[in-house]
Amino acid sequence: MQCERKLVSTIGAFAVGVLALAAPPSLAQDTAGFEQQLTLTLNSEARYMAYRTRIATPSNTTHQGYQFYLPFGTQAEARLGDAAKLDFTVRSGWVRTHNKTTFGTGVTQTSDIDTWTDTSISTTANFNAIAGIQPFVQLSVNLPTGRANLGQNSRARVDSDTVELPTYGEGVNWAPTVGVNIPISQAAMISLGLGYTNRGAFDREAATVGLAGQPQIARLDPGNVTTYNIGLGYQQGPFAFQGSAAYSTETETTFDDQPFYKSGDRYMLSGAVGYSWNQYWASRINTSFSHFGKNNIRDTVPPNLLITEALNSNSNVYKVNIDSSYTEGAWSIGPTLGYVYRDQNAWSPTEQRFLPAKTSWSLGGVTQWNVTGKASVNARVERLWITEDDNPNKIIGGPPPIPGSGTPEQKTDVWVFSLGGTIKF
């Protein structure tokens, strides 16, 4: 879901601290050598996703299409001796999405989008000179170089469980994060973090159509997000564990300067366990769980203020990913298996629609070749089977239900291919 992606961007610096356990620093830092070392990393990965969705009767509608996504990034890392590490990252990309909708009547509608994506700039400072603790700060900025208003091509907004990018642009976002890593032994580390994301307003197409047949433009101002994080990392011999918990709150979203929506508080738990069986084989399991509290929705009675919904319209989302890899010299290859379960309807304020309960299975394989000590190439192929439950008609302001406000069951098949590479200087 799109809201999950927002949370990930908010806690990016927090993840840096937990992952740093792979090379835990000494608790007694030696700050005598203040020699600067600079590393530049370039990476990109071409991703192609082809999908076909079949919607059951009475709609008998199909959606089919593809998305080609080419993200690329540059990271500069400067080590100031043992005292600090500075990271500066710039990421952007280009995307093309083609969607063809065939209705039960035989009428077809095609939507195509070619656009740059938004540009993300972030800088992170990790400090190691304080004995026993390692504070870090990060500032991430989203620049609106992508396309938020799709006009008549709104059907090119494809479900976020189907393609990599469900949306292509938004406003200017500022996301500062502060935190601290606390090594409790040579094998374990605790991380604490606090992040805030200020999400700027932007224009996008509205649901209504103007006199010329063009969708009208609406001003969407998303709510700002505050996130609290705690994590634990542990690595001993062939065994590794990472766990984290996050709690986030969000301010209200406005639509054309009118109160529109306020997401409920969110709770997220995640964990990963890895084990190296021998010098060739290693396995890993990643799991996550997220839950939203009740939303505040717009009252149908003037003055149309936001009120807490009577029943929680949000869903719990469970994810499990399992992968194993076989490594021989510079080459590694292995299978991957994924499972996603969303237990009931979930409202997406960005897509402005309900996302019904859903089950998704994925099966694929990934391979990597370390060409040199500073260059590597990776490839991935994956097949997804997605079932989205029927979504009953909605009751808004009292019975009877509004005809056409729900959707029947739909099944989606997706093929995913990717090829990428990384090089360091």
C-alpha positions as CSV (number, residue, x, y, z in Angstrom):
1,M,0.0,0.0,0.0
2,Q,1.0,3.6,-0.7
3,C,0.9,4.5,3.0
4,E,3.5,1.8,3.8
5,R,5.9,3.4,1.4
6,K,5.5,6.7,3.2
7,L,6.4,5.1,6.5
8,V,9.5,3.5,4.9
9,S,10.8,6.9,3.8
10,T,10.3,8.3,7.3
11,I,12.3,5.6,9.1
12,G,15.1,5.3,6.5
13,A,17.8,6.6,8.8
14,F,16.6,4.3,11.6
15,A,17.2,1.2,9.4
16,V,20.8,2.5,8.8
17,G,21.6,2.1,12.5
18,V,20.2,-1.4,12.7
19,L,21.9,-2.7,9.6
20,A,25.2,-1.3,10.8
21,L,25.4,-4.3,13.1
22,A,26.9,-6.3,10.2
23,A,30.2,-4.6,11.1
24,P,29.8,-3.6,14.8
25,P,32.3,-0.9,15.9
26,S,34.4,-1.2,19.0
27,L,32.8,0.2,22.1
28,A,36.1,2.1,22.7
29,Q,36.4,4.4,19.7
30,D,39.9,5.5,18.7
31,T,39.5,9.1,17.4
32,A,43.2,9.8,16.9
33,G,43.2,9.2,13.2
34,F,40.9,11.7,11.5
35,E,41.7,10.7,8.0
36,Q,39.0,11.3,5.4
37,Q,38.0,8.5,3.1
38,L,35.5,9.0,0.2
39,T,33.6,6.3,-1.6
40,L,31.2,6.9,-4.5
41,T,28.6,4.3,-5.4
42,L,26.4,4.3,-8.6
43,N,23.5,1.9,-8.9
44,S,20.5,1.3,-11.2
45,E,18.1,-1.5,-11.9
46,A,15.7,-1.9,-14.8
47,R,12.4,-3.4,-13.7
48,Y,9.6,-4.7,-15.9
49,M,6.2,-5.8,-14.6
50,A,3.5,-7.2,-16.8
51,Y,0.0,-7.8,-15.3
52,R,-3.5,-9.0,-16.2
53,T,-6.5,-8.5,-13.9
54,R,-9.8,-10.3,-14.4
55,I,-12.9,-8.9,-12.5
56,A,-15.8,-11.3,-11.9
57,T,-19.4,-10.8,-13.0
58,P,-21.4,-8.6,-13.3
59,S,-18.5,-6.3,-14.3
60,N,-16.6,-8.7,-16.6
61,T,-13.9,-6.1,-16.9
62,T,-10.2,-6.8,-17.5
63,H,-7.1,-4.7,-16.9
64,Q,-3.9,-5.6,-18.6
65,G,-0.7,-3.7,-19.1
66,Y,2.9,-3.2,-18.0
67,Q,5.2,-0.9,-16.2
68,F,8.8,-0.3,-17.0
69,Y,10.7,1.4,-14.2
70,L,14.3,2.5,-14.3
71,P,15.4,3.9,-10.9
72,F,19.0,5.1,-10.5
73,G,21.0,6.6,-7.6
74,T,24.3,8.0,-6.5
75,Q,25.7,7.7,-3.0
76,A,28.7,9.5,-1.6
77,E,30.2,8.2,1.7
78,A,32.9,10.1,3.6
79,R,34.5,8.5,6.6
80,L,36.1,11.0,9.0
81,G,38.5,8.5,10.6
82,D,36.7,6.6,13.4
83,A,34.8,9.7,14.5
84,A,32.0,10.0,12.0
85,K,30.6,8.8,8.7
86,L,28.7,11.1,6.3
87,D,26.3,9.8,3.5
88,F,24.8,11.8,0.7
89,T,22.3,10.1,-1.6
90,V,20.4,11.3,-4.7
91,R,17.8,9.0,-6.3
92,S,15.4,9.5,-9.2
93,G,14.1,7.5,-12.1
94,W,12.0,7.2,-15.2
95,V,8.8,5.2,-15.6
96,R,6.4,4.2,-18.3
97,T,3.0,2.6,-17.5
98,H,0.6,1.2,-20.0
99,N,-2.9,0.1,-19.0
100,K,-5.7,-1.2,-21.2
101,T,-9.1,-1.6,-19.6
102,T,-11.7,-3.7,-21.4
103,F,-15.2,-3.3,-20.0
104,G,-17.9,-6.0,-20.2
105,T,-19.6,-4.1,-23.0
106,G,-16.6,-4.5,-25.2
107,V,-15.5,-0.8,-24.9
108,T,-11.8,-0.3,-24.2
109,Q,-9.9,2.5,-22.6
110,T,-6.1,3.0,-22.8
111,S,-4.0,5.0,-20.4
112,D,-0.3,5.7,-20.9
113,I,2.1,7.6,-18.7
114,D,5.8,8.5,-19.5
115,T,7.4,10.6,-16.8
116,W,10.3,11.1,-14.5
117,T,9.7,10.2,-10.9
118,D,10.2,12.5,-8.0
119,T,13.8,13.1,-6.9
120,S,14.8,12.1,-3.4
121,I,17.8,13.7,-1.7
122,S,19.0,12.6,1.7
123,T,22.0,13.2,3.9
124,T,22.9,11.2,7.0
125,A,25.6,11.7,9.6
126,N,26.6,8.9,12.0
127,F,28.8,9.8,14.9
128,N,31.1,7.2,16.6
129,A,33.3,9.4,18.8
130,I,31.0,9.1,21.9
131,A,31.9,6.0,23.9
132,G,28.9,3.7,24.3
133,I,26.5,5.5,22.0
134,Q,26.4,6.3,18.3
135,P,23.9,9.2,17.5
136,F,22.8,9.8,13.9
137,V,20.8,12.5,12.1
138,Q,19.2,12.4,8.7
139,L,17.4,14.9,6.4
140,S,15.5,13.6,3.4
141,V,13.8,15.8,0.8
142,N,11.4,14.8,-1.9
143,L,11.5,17.1,-5.0
144,P,8.4,17.1,-7.3
145,T,10.1,16.2,-10.6
146,G,7.5,13.6,-11.3
147,R,3.9,13.9,-12.5
148,A,1.1,14.1,-9.9
149,N,-1.8,15.2,-12.2
150,L,-2.5,12.4,-14.8
151,G,-5.5,14.1,-16.4
152,Q,-7.4,11.6,-18.5
153,N,-4.8,8.9,-17.9
154,S,-5.9,8.3,-14.3
155,R,-6.3,4.6,-15.0
156,A,-2.5,4.4,-15.2
157,R,-2.6,4.5,-11.4
158,V,-2.2,0.7,-10.9
159,D,-2.6,-1.1,-7.6
160,S,0.6,-0.8,-5.5
161,D,0.5,-4.6,-4.9
162,T,0.7,-5.1,-8.7
163,V,3.4,-2.6,-9.9
164,E,6.4,-0.9,-8.3
165,L,5.0,2.7,-8.6
166,P,1.2,3.3,-8.1
167,T,1.7,7.0,-8.2
168,Y,4.3,9.2,-10.0
169,G,4.7,12.4,-8.1
170,E,3.6,14.5,-5.2
171,G,4.6,17.7,-3.4
172,V,7.8,18.9,-1.6
173,N,8.4,16.7,1.4
174,W,10.8,17.3,4.3
175,A,11.7,14.4,6.5
176,P,14.2,15.0,9.4
177,T,15.1,12.0,11.6
178,V,17.2,11.8,14.7
179,G,18.3,8.7,16.6
180,V,20.9,6.8,18.5
181,N,22.5,3.4,18.2
182,I,23.5,1.8,21.5
183,P,25.9,-1.2,21.3
184,I,25.2,-3.5,24.2
185,S,27.8,-6.0,23.3
186,Q,30.0,-7.0,20.4
187,A,27.1,-8.9,19.0
188,A,24.0,-6.8,19.8
189,M,22.8,-3.3,19.2
190,I,19.7,-1.3,20.2
191,S,18.5,1.6,18.0
192,L,16.0,4.4,18.9
193,G,14.7,6.9,16.4
194,L,12.2,9.8,15.9
195,G,11.2,10.9,12.5
196,Y,8.9,13.6,11.1
197,T,7.7,14.0,7.5
198,N,6.2,17.3,6.3
199,R,4.3,16.5,3.2
200,G,3.6,19.4,0.9
201,A,0.4,20.1,-1.1
202,F,0.1,19.3,-4.8
203,D,-2.4,19.3,-7.7
204,R,-3.9,16.1,-9.1
205,E,-6.9,15.1,-11.2
206,A,-10.3,15.2,-9.4
207,A,-13.1,12.6,-9.7
208,T,-15.3,15.2,-11.5
209,V,-15.1,16.1,-15.2
210,G,-15.2,19.6,-16.6
211,L,-17.1,20.9,-19.6
212,A,-14.4,19.9,-22.1
213,G,-14.4,16.3,-20.9
214,Q,-11.1,16.9,-19.0
215,P,-10.9,15.9,-15.3
216,Q,-10.9,18.9,-13.1
217,I,-7.8,19.7,-11.0
218,A,-7.9,19.3,-7.2
219,R,-5.5,20.4,-4.5
220,L,-4.5,17.6,-2.2
221,D,-2.6,18.4,1.0
222,P,-1.6,15.2,2.7
223,G,-1.2,14.9,6.5
224,N,2.2,15.1,8.1
225,V,3.6,12.0,9.8
226,T,5.5,11.6,13.1
227,T,7.1,8.2,13.6
228,Y,8.7,6.6,16.7
229,N,11.1,3.6,16.3
230,I,12.9,1.1,18.3
231,G,15.0,-1.8,17.0
232,L,17.3,-4.6,18.0
233,G,20.0,-6.3,16.0
234,Y,22.0,-9.4,16.9
235,Q,24.6,-11.4,15.1
236,Q,26.6,-14.3,16.5
237,G,28.4,-16.8,14.3
238,P,26.1,-18.1,11.5
239,F,22.9,-16.6,13.2
240,A,21.6,-13.1,12.7
241,F,18.4,-11.4,13.9
242,Q,16.9,-7.9,13.3
243,G,13.6,-6.7,14.8
244,S,11.9,-3.3,15.0
245,A,8.7,-1.7,16.1
246,A,7.3,1.6,14.9
247,Y,4.4,3.8,15.9
248,S,3.2,6.7,13.7
249,T,0.6,9.4,13.9
250,E,-0.7,11.6,11.0
251,T,-2.4,15.0,10.8
252,E,-5.5,15.6,8.7
253,T,-5.5,15.6,4.9
254,T,-7.4,18.3,3.1
255,F,-8.9,18.3,-0.4
256,D,-9.4,21.7,-2.0
257,D,-8.7,23.3,1.4
258,Q,-11.5,21.3,3.0
259,P,-11.1,18.6,5.7
260,F,-11.0,15.3,3.9
261,Y,-9.4,12.5,5.9
262,K,-7.2,11.7,8.9
263,S,-5.6,8.3,9.1
264,G,-5.7,6.4,12.3
265,D,-2.5,5.8,14.3
266,R,-0.4,3.1,12.9
267,Y,1.6,0.2,14.6
268,M,4.2,-1.8,12.7
269,L,6.3,-4.8,13.8
270,S,9.0,-6.4,11.6
271,G,11.6,-9.1,12.1
272,A,14.2,-11.0,10.1
273,V,16.2,-14.1,10.9
274,G,19.1,-15.3,8.9
275,Y,21.3,-18.4,9.1
276,S,24.4,-19.5,7.2
277,W,24.2,-23.3,7.0
278,N,27.7,-23.7,5.6
279,Q,30.1,-21.8,3.4
280,Y,27.7,-22.2,0.4
281,W,24.1,-22.1,1.7
282,A,22.3,-19.3,3.6
283,S,18.6,-18.7,4.3
284,R,16.6,-15.7,5.6
285,I,13.0,-15.1,6.7
286,N,11.5,-11.6,6.8
287,T,8.1,-10.9,8.4
288,S,6.1,-7.8,9.1
289,F,2.7,-6.8,10.6
290,S,0.9,-3.4,10.4
291,H,-2.3,-2.1,12.0
292,F,-4.1,1.2,11.7
293,G,-6.5,2.6,14.2
294,K,-9.9,4.2,13.4
295,N,-9.8,7.0,10.8
296,N,-11.4,10.4,11.0
297,I,-13.7,10.8,8.0
298,R,-15.7,13.7,6.7
299,D,-19.2,14.0,8.2
300,T,-22.1,14.2,5.6
301,V,-23.9,16.8,7.8
302,P,-22.8,20.5,7.5
303,P,-20.3,21.9,8.4
304,N,-18.8,18.6,7.3
305,L,-16.2,18.3,10.0
306,L,-14.0,15.2,10.5
307,I,-15.5,12.6,12.9
308,T,-14.2,9.2,14.1
309,E,-15.7,6.4,12.1
310,A,-18.0,4.0,14.0
311,L,-16.2,0.9,12.8
312,N,-12.5,0.5,11.8
313,S,-12.4,0.5,8.0
314,N,-8.6,-0.3,8.0
315,S,-7.0,-3.7,7.7
316,N,-4.2,-5.6,9.3
317,V,-1.4,-6.5,6.8
318,Y,0.8,-9.6,7.2
319,K,3.8,-10.2,5.1
320,V,6.3,-13.1,5.0
321,N,9.3,-13.5,2.6
322,I,11.6,-16.5,2.5
323,D,14.8,-16.8,0.5
324,S,17.8,-19.0,0.3
325,S,21.0,-18.6,-1.7
326,Y,23.8,-20.8,-2.9
327,T,27.2,-19.0,-3.2
328,E,30.2,-20.3,-5.1
329,G,33.0,-17.8,-5.5
330,A,31.7,-14.6,-7.0
331,W,28.4,-16.1,-8.0
332,S,25.2,-16.6,-5.9
333,I,21.7,-17.9,-6.9
334,G,18.6,-18.9,-5.0
335,P,14.8,-19.1,-4.8
336,T,12.4,-16.6,-3.1
337,L,8.9,-17.1,-1.8
338,G,6.5,-14.4,-0.6
339,Y,3.1,-14.1,1.0
340,V,0.9,-11.1,1.7
341,Y,-2.5,-11.1,3.5
342,R,-4.7,-8.0,4.0
343,D,-7.6,-9.1,6.1
344,Q,-10.3,-6.5,5.2
345,N,-10.9,-3.2,3.4
346,A,-8.3,-0.4,3.7
347,W,-8.9,3.1,2.6
348,S,-6.0,4.6,0.5
349,P,-6.1,8.4,0.8
350,T,-3.6,8.8,-2.0
351,E,-5.5,6.6,-4.5
352,Q,-8.8,7.9,-3.0
353,R,-10.5,4.4,-3.0
354,F,-11.0,1.4,-0.8
355,L,-8.5,-1.5,-1.2
356,P,-10.4,-4.7,-0.5
357,A,-9.1,-7.7,1.4
358,K,-6.3,-9.4,-0.5
359,T,-4.1,-12.4,-0.7
360,S,-0.9,-12.5,-2.7
361,W,1.6,-15.3,-3.4
362,S,4.9,-14.9,-5.1
363,L,7.6,-17.3,-6.3
364,G,10.8,-16.5,-8.0
365,G,14.6,-16.5,-8.1
366,V,17.4,-14.1,-7.8
367,T,21.1,-14.2,-8.8
368,Q,24.1,-12.0,-8.3
369,W,27.6,-11.9,-9.8
370,N,30.4,-9.9,-8.2
371,V,32.3,-9.0,-11.3
372,T,35.1,-7.3,-9.2
373,G,35.5,-6.3,-5.7
374,K,33.7,-3.0,-6.6
375,A,31.2,-4.0,-9.2
376,S,28.3,-6.4,-9.2
377,V,25.4,-7.4,-11.4
378,N,22.0,-8.8,-10.2
379,A,18.9,-10.3,-11.9
380,R,15.5,-11.4,-10.6
381,V,12.4,-13.1,-12.0
382,E,9.2,-13.5,-10.1
383,R,5.6,-14.6,-10.6
384,L,2.7,-13.2,-8.5
385,W,-0.8,-14.5,-8.0
386,I,-3.1,-12.0,-6.4
387,T,-6.7,-12.5,-5.3
388,E,-8.7,-9.4,-4.2
389,D,-12.0,-10.2,-2.4
390,D,-15.3,-8.8,-3.4
391,N,-15.9,-5.3,-2.0
392,P,-19.6,-4.7,-1.0
393,N,-21.5,-1.6,-1.9
394,K,-21.0,1.2,0.6
395,I,-23.5,2.9,2.9
396,I,-22.8,6.6,3.2
397,G,-25.1,8.7,5.3
398,G,-27.6,5.9,5.8
399,P,-29.2,3.0,3.9
400,P,-29.7,1.9,1.2
401,P,-26.2,1.0,-0.2
402,I,-25.0,3.0,-3.1
403,P,-25.1,0.9,-6.3
404,G,-21.8,0.5,-8.0
405,S,-19.8,1.7,-5.0
406,G,-18.3,-1.8,-4.4
407,T,-16.3,-4.1,-6.6
408,P,-16.6,-7.9,-7.3
409,E,-13.7,-10.3,-6.8
410,Q,-10.7,-9.9,-9.0
411,K,-7.7,-12.0,-9.8
412,T,-4.4,-10.7,-11.0
413,D,-1.3,-12.4,-12.5
414,V,2.0,-10.5,-12.6
415,W,5.4,-11.3,-14.1
416,V,8.3,-9.3,-12.7
417,F,11.8,-9.1,-14.3
418,S,14.7,-7.0,-13.2
419,L,18.3,-6.5,-14.1
420,G,20.6,-4.1,-12.2
421,G,24.1,-3.3,-11.2
422,T,26.3,-1.5,-8.7
423,I,29.7,0.0,-9.1
424,K,31.9,1.7,-6.5
425,F,34.8,4.2,-6.9
